[in-house]
């Protein structure tokens, strides 16, 4: 992994809809040697414009925001700029949120309960090419069983994927949010060790989880 130049501070964009938290982080990192705050945003749409204007080394992103949420923001940026480094900084430790964020392209995930020194280390790790996970998140993911059987909901999602439905269509049919639908797809992919939805469907047919309709 590359190391950032010691004489060049890391440029950071902070995206969070809670003013007190965001402003506190802007102040803390902005007065810290080695960091340079290039912008702050309270919503995903503003963050997109700021990201394009500044191309920060690292972007800190919350999940829940009005309008364009954090996961959608990550997906938008990474689809256009695959090398972008976005670190999810959220109060949520829910497995679905973690999987959805990583599936969208976040290069790391830490919670807002993390110590300030750990956050700084995570930002530097992201810039150096790493993929940091907070201790609580890493523990949760390590405890999972990748080869565990699919839940009935995951099997239903897999069937819809095999029929060509996208995330939004799956969400509408199951009366869930698109974010939750994406999390279910991510969980299915992980359990089937699949790189994408198409591979997950192929693996499901190969294992007999799904049967081809006649």
C-alpha positions as CSV (number, residue, x, y, z in Angstrom):
1,X,0.0,0.0,0.0
2,X,1.2,3.5,-0.8
3,X,2.0,6.0,1.9
4,X,0.7,9.5,1.7
5,X,3.4,12.2,1.5
6,X,4.3,13.6,4.8
7,X,4.4,17.2,3.5
8,X,1.0,17.0,1.8
9,X,-2.1,17.0,4.1
10,X,-4.9,14.6,3.3
11,X,-7.9,16.4,1.8
12,X,-11.2,15.4,3.5
13,X,-14.8,15.9,2.6
14,X,-17.3,15.4,5.5
15,X,-20.9,14.5,4.7
16,X,-23.4,14.3,7.6
17,X,-26.8,15.8,8.2
18,X,-26.3,16.4,12.0
19,X,-24.9,19.9,12.2
20,X,-23.3,19.6,15.7
21,X,-21.5,16.3,14.8
22,X,-20.4,17.6,11.4
23,X,-19.2,20.9,12.6
24,X,-17.3,19.3,15.5
25,X,-15.6,16.9,13.1
26,X,-14.7,19.7,10.7
27,X,-13.2,21.7,13.6
28,X,-11.3,18.7,15.0
29,X,-9.8,17.5,11.8
30,X,-9.4,21.0,10.4
31,X,-7.0,21.9,13.2
32,X,-5.2,18.6,13.0
33,X,-1.8,18.4,11.3
34,X,-1.9,16.3,8.2
35,X,-5.6,16.9,7.4
36,X,-7.2,19.6,5.2
37,X,-11.0,19.9,5.1
38,X,-12.1,20.8,1.6
39,X,-15.8,20.9,2.2
40,X,-18.8,19.8,4.3
41,X,-22.3,18.8,3.3
42,X,-25.6,17.9,5.0
43,X,-27.0,15.9,2.1
44,X,-25.9,13.6,-0.7
45,X,-26.7,15.9,-3.6
46,X,-24.6,18.8,-2.2
47,X,-21.8,16.3,-1.4
48,X,-21.8,15.1,-5.1
49,X,-21.1,18.6,-6.3
50,X,-18.5,19.2,-3.7
51,X,-16.8,15.9,-4.5
52,X,-16.6,16.8,-8.2
53,X,-15.2,20.2,-7.3
54,X,-12.5,19.1,-4.9
55,X,-11.8,15.4,-5.6
56,X,-10.9,14.8,-1.9
57,X,-8.5,12.1,-0.9
58,X,-11.0,10.7,1.6
59,X,-14.8,11.3,2.0
60,X,-16.5,10.6,5.3
61,X,-20.1,9.6,4.7
62,X,-23.1,9.1,7.0
63,X,-25.8,6.6,5.9
64,X,-29.1,8.4,6.8
65,X,-29.5,11.7,5.1
66,X,-32.4,13.6,3.4
67,X,-32.7,13.1,-0.3
68,X,-29.8,11.2,-1.6
69,X,-28.7,9.0,1.2
70,X,-25.1,7.9,2.0
71,X,-25.2,4.6,0.3
72,X,-26.6,6.1,-2.9
73,X,-23.9,8.8,-2.7
74,X,-21.2,6.2,-2.5
75,X,-22.6,4.3,-5.4
76,X,-22.9,7.4,-7.6
77,X,-19.3,8.5,-6.9
78,X,-17.7,5.0,-7.2
79,X,-19.6,4.3,-10.5
80,X,-18.1,7.4,-12.1
81,X,-14.7,7.3,-10.2
82,X,-13.8,3.7,-9.2
83,X,-10.7,4.9,-7.4
84,X,-12.5,7.3,-5.1
85,X,-12.0,6.5,-1.4
86,X,-15.2,6.9,0.7
87,X,-15.3,5.8,4.3
88,X,-18.7,5.2,5.9
89,X,-19.0,6.9,9.3
90,X,-22.4,5.9,10.8
91,X,-24.2,5.4,14.1
92,X,-25.6,2.2,12.7
93,X,-24.1,-1.2,13.5
94,X,-26.8,-3.1,11.7
95,X,-25.5,-5.9,9.5
96,X,-27.8,-4.9,6.6
97,X,-26.4,-1.3,6.6
98,X,-22.8,-2.5,6.7
99,X,-23.3,-5.0,3.8
100,X,-25.2,-2.4,1.8
101,X,-22.5,0.2,2.3
102,X,-19.7,-2.1,1.4
103,X,-21.6,-3.5,-1.6
104,X,-22.2,0.1,-2.8
105,X,-18.4,0.7,-2.8
106,X,-17.5,2.1,0.6
107,X,-13.9,1.1,1.3
108,X,-14.4,1.0,5.0
109,X,-17.0,1.3,7.7
110,X,-16.6,2.7,11.2
111,X,-19.2,3.8,13.8
112,X,-19.6,7.1,15.4
113,X,-18.7,5.6,18.7
114,X,-15.2,5.1,17.5
115,X,-12.4,6.9,19.4
116,X,-11.1,10.0,17.6
117,X,-7.6,8.5,17.4
118,X,-9.1,5.4,15.7
119,X,-11.0,7.6,13.2
120,X,-7.8,9.4,12.2
121,X,-6.1,6.1,11.8
122,X,-9.0,4.8,9.7
123,X,-8.8,7.9,7.4
124,X,-5.1,7.5,6.9
125,X,-5.6,3.7,6.3
126,X,-8.3,4.4,3.6
127,X,-6.0,6.9,1.8
128,X,-3.2,4.3,1.9
129,X,-5.4,1.8,0.2
130,X,-6.7,-0.1,3.2
131,X,-10.2,-1.2,4.1
132,X,-10.8,-0.4,7.8
133,X,-13.7,-1.7,9.8
134,X,-14.5,-0.6,13.3
135,X,-13.9,-3.2,16.0
136,X,-17.7,-3.7,16.6
137,X,-18.3,-4.1,12.9
138,X,-15.4,-6.5,12.4
139,X,-16.6,-8.6,15.3
140,X,-20.1,-8.8,13.9
141,X,-18.9,-9.8,10.4
142,X,-16.4,-12.3,11.7
143,X,-19.2,-14.0,13.7
144,X,-21.3,-14.5,10.6
145,X,-21.5,-17.9,8.8
146,X,-20.9,-17.3,5.1
147,X,-22.2,-20.8,4.2
148,X,-25.3,-20.5,6.3
149,X,-28.5,-21.3,4.4
150,X,-30.4,-18.5,2.8
151,X,-33.4,-17.1,4.8
152,X,-36.8,-17.3,3.2
153,X,-36.6,-13.6,2.4
154,X,-33.2,-14.0,0.8
155,X,-34.5,-16.9,-1.3
156,X,-37.4,-14.8,-2.5
157,X,-34.9,-12.0,-3.4
158,X,-32.8,-14.5,-5.3
159,X,-35.8,-15.8,-7.2
160,X,-36.6,-12.2,-8.3
161,X,-33.0,-11.7,-9.3
162,X,-33.3,-14.8,-11.5
163,X,-36.3,-13.3,-13.1
164,X,-34.4,-10.1,-14.0
165,X,-35.8,-7.7,-11.3
166,X,-33.6,-4.9,-10.1
167,X,-33.2,-3.5,-6.6
168,X,-36.0,-1.0,-6.9
169,X,-38.4,-3.6,-8.3
170,X,-37.5,-6.0,-5.5
171,X,-38.1,-3.3,-3.0
172,X,-41.5,-2.4,-4.4
173,X,-42.7,-6.1,-4.5
174,X,-41.5,-6.8,-1.0
175,X,-42.7,-3.4,0.4
176,X,-39.2,-2.6,1.8
177,X,-36.8,0.2,1.1
178,X,-34.4,0.0,-1.8
179,X,-31.5,0.1,0.7
180,X,-32.9,-3.0,2.5
181,X,-33.3,-4.7,-0.9
182,X,-29.7,-4.0,-1.7
183,X,-28.6,-5.3,1.7
184,X,-30.5,-8.6,1.0
185,X,-28.8,-8.9,-2.4
186,X,-25.4,-8.3,-0.8
187,X,-26.1,-11.0,1.9
188,X,-27.1,-13.4,-0.9
189,X,-24.0,-12.7,-2.8
190,X,-21.8,-13.2,0.3
191,X,-23.4,-16.5,1.3
192,X,-23.0,-17.8,-2.3
193,X,-19.5,-16.4,-2.7
194,X,-20.7,-14.5,-5.8
195,X,-19.1,-11.4,-7.3
196,X,-22.3,-10.2,-8.7
197,X,-26.1,-10.9,-8.9
198,X,-25.8,-12.9,-12.1
199,X,-23.1,-15.2,-10.6
200,X,-25.3,-15.6,-7.5
201,X,-28.2,-16.8,-9.6
202,X,-26.0,-19.2,-11.6
203,X,-24.6,-20.6,-8.3
204,X,-28.1,-21.0,-6.9
205,X,-29.2,-23.1,-9.9
206,X,-26.0,-25.1,-9.7
207,X,-26.6,-25.9,-6.0
208,X,-30.3,-26.6,-6.5
209,X,-31.4,-23.7,-4.4
210,X,-33.4,-22.6,-7.4
211,X,-35.0,-24.8,-9.9
212,X,-35.5,-23.8,-13.5
213,X,-39.2,-23.4,-14.4
214,X,-40.5,-25.5,-17.2
